[in-house]
Amino acid sequence: MTELRRRLDAADVDVALITDDDSVYYYTGYYDYLHMEFGRPTILVVPRDGESLLITPSMELEMAEAAAVVDRIEPWNDGLGDEWREQLPGVLSGAGRVGLQPEYMPPVVRAFVDSHVEAGRLYNLAAIVSDMRMIKSPEELRLARHAGEVAMAMMDAERATIGDGVPEFEVALATTAAGTRAAAALLAEHYPDHRMSPQMHFLQIMASGRDITMPHHRASTRIMRRGEPVFMCFCGMTNFHRFKLGFDRTFWIEEIAEANQAEVYQVAVDSQAAALEVLRPGALAEDVHAAYAEVIQGAGYDYPFRCGRATGFSFLEAPQLVFGDKTELKPGMVLAVDGSVTAAGAFRAQVGDSFIVTEDGYEQITGHAKALEDVVISSSN
């Protein structure tokens, strides 16, 4: 928060209003309150000088007092007085420029701010916040490495559960249990906050058989069969101590029934390898994407979607590994880097891992063998 104040001062912004849940956590350590989806705003007020203020529902007061590192907390209750609006007029009236993140501010809060602040006094904080969160602290990198351990425990459980005659949801149950147990062990050994949940919770992204071309298909009651491909993605489920990663693989059950799938899969592996050749400090985000896209298009497939993205306390952070993002990669960034190919209507293969950008390259923090012989799952392994 001290650094945020410094940047507000440099930008001549008098007060920042932070309403994004992940950024509230980043700046204060406050988490697991009822979100805006329940109609209850939580607002962090940070002046460039003066007391920081957390406005949050009164039902969350004990949690806020236990977790939030702020100067003052003001609770509000449903239907009493002006609710969350009570404190804001005083905050806004004395401020010259008011900073906010337009894309993350709930419409009801934004409407209130607009009614009290002329448009010319508003300042977009997106660049300040994303730039601060882009380079991870040593504590965040520790979380990233532990998140990688949780992700690999889930991948091992998934591999052990996939098989002929197994419904997809059984795989999802196995990965949830394995990830939760791995997270619980890490929390107990390394982290003193007993309130942090180890529970891995997300609708498992996976697709098998004819659904393999659907990249965000969720685990269903479908029964998997011998020879079929299975795609597993832990990009939503890898969420350890609120730190998120990307991690995915394509497997086959017992054998590859359609031989051409192996050729497509190899292009996906090669495209990730090409991206990793470029992944290093000083490279631009779009350079990584360009190397990946060149392999895919060179093999005769359509221009692909983004190669990856930064992660952290949010599922999607800056930069994105996509054409047009000219952010220079720097040590301390955490990036999910994919290789993928889609043969429209027929087959889709993807492999992806998460990496920390280091002083001279990268450190891989998720992993599973990608050779064909390692991704065909037999009953003996």
GUVO-528347 format. One record per residue (C-alpha): z, y negated, x. Coordinates in steps of 0.02 Angstrom, whole numbers, plus 50000, padded with zeros to 5 digits. Layout:
<rs>
ZYX...
</rs>
This chain:
<rs>
500005000050000500294988550148498494991250200497904987950022498834971350024498014966950189496294970350118496654960549959497144945750066495544947250169494514947650009495514933049934496084943849787497774939249715498184955149621497474972649602497574982949442497405001549482497115012949332496275028249409497525042749408497035048849581497155031549658498855028649576499415044549663498605039449827499545022849831501215027949752501455046849752501645046749561500785061049471500805072949321501075059949187500145059649021498425052349054497345040148957496605054648860498245054348763498075035648732499425030848856498865019749000499755019449167499395003949270499845000349451499964981749488499864976849672499894958349716499374953049889501144946249905502584949849789503274965449706502204980349663502384985649481502095002249393501825001149205501995018449127502565026848964504455027648943504385046448919503845047449102505205036049169506235049449257504675056649339504125039349393505825035349467505815051849561504055050549631503375032749633503555022249790503475005049708504584989749697504764989749508504435001149360504204994749183504185008249048503395005448878503565015048715502345018948575502365005548440503734994848517503314976848555501674974648645501794991748729500914992148900500234974648870501974966648881501964963749069500134959849098499994941749036501274936149164500384945949301498684938949257499104920849215499674916449389498264925349479496664917549542495584932849574496004949349492495384965649568494984981249468493894996849473492744994249322492145012349315493935019049311494775006449196495015012949017494015002248893495594997148797496384990448957494774982149013494604973348845496364966548864496024960549041494394952248987495314942948850496484935248980495384933349135493724924249147492304934949216492164923949370493944928449422493644947249419493324956649581492674974449598493914984349703492814999949716492274996849895494044993249956494815008549873493435020749918493385014650098495275016850115495225034350041493695039750143494605042850307496035055050282497735053150362498495067250466499535071950313497985073050204497075083550334498545095450336498365097050146496495099950167496785114350287498075122250172496885119950025495615129650127496845144050144497105144149956495225143949925494945158850041496345168649955495425165849791493765171149867494535187249934495265191249762493605187549679492675199049797493945212949767493765211449578491885210049555491065226449509489955236149391490715235949217491935221649251491955206649131491815189649211493475183449144494405197149239493745189549400494355172349344496095179249308496165187549480495655171649571496905160949475498325172849517497845174449700497655155649723499295152049637500245164549744499455157949904499865140049854501655144649810501915152649981501225137250070502265125349965503855135149999503535135650186502865118250220503265105950079504975100350014504385093949843504925107649724504095098549578502335101049645501535115249546500645129349639499665133849483497785134949506497065128949341495245125949298493925134749195493205146349328491415141949373490445158049392488815165549332488085182949340486485192049293485315181949184486495166949187486385165049376485265149549362486655139949272487635131449413489135126749306489235141749189491045146649154491805163949162491425172948999491615189948919489955195448995490025212649079489305212649255488145226749308487555235249467486175226149559486565209349480486925193249575488575184249548488875166049589490665160249620491185141949637492945135749675492535117149678493655113949528494965127149560495345122849742496655109849704498155112149819499515098849815498205088449723496955089749868495245096149815493895105549912492195113249881491865131749913490585143749839489615159749873488295171049798488585189949794487735205549729488515221049652488145236949751486325232349787485015218649767484005224949621482635211749639482105210649821481395193049809483165186649777483615190549956482235178950019482825164749907484615167349962484125166150146483335149150114484985143350040485915149350195484635141150309484745124650215486625123850241486405128150425485155113850443486375101750363487755107250482486625103950630486695085550579488515084750524489405074350656490115056750682488785043450684487585052550570487205044750401487665054050242485835054350190485345062150358486335077750314485465078650146483755075950226483965090750344484505101950200483105095950085481785098450220482175117150232482135119350043480525109650014479745117550168480005134550087479045128649933480465124049817480775107849722481725093149795483555098349778485095089749709486355082449831486885092749981488725088849955490065075849937491695069650005493285076549926495135072349934496345068449794494795066749683493445079849654492115067149700492385053649831491295043149944490145046550029488935058149942487715068250046486175062349955484625051849985485075033349983486885035050041486865026650212488735028550246489055032550428490065048450447491715046150539493115057350602494375061150466493135062850324493235078950221491545084650155490925099050049489225104350117488105116050016486535125950041485615129949881483945134849807483375136349627481875146749577481715139449402482115151749264482235166349384483605165149515484765152849600485765155049761487105143749833488315144249978489535130250014491035126150123492175111650162492295103150331493305089950421492255078150526493005077850701492735067050855491335078250919490705087750765491645096450627493035108750587492665121650453494115124250333493385137050211492425152450259491675168950206490275178350294488545173750230487445187650301486595198250169487545213850219489175204250193488795197850017488235214349940489865221249869490005240149868491375250249788491995254749963492315236650017
</rs>
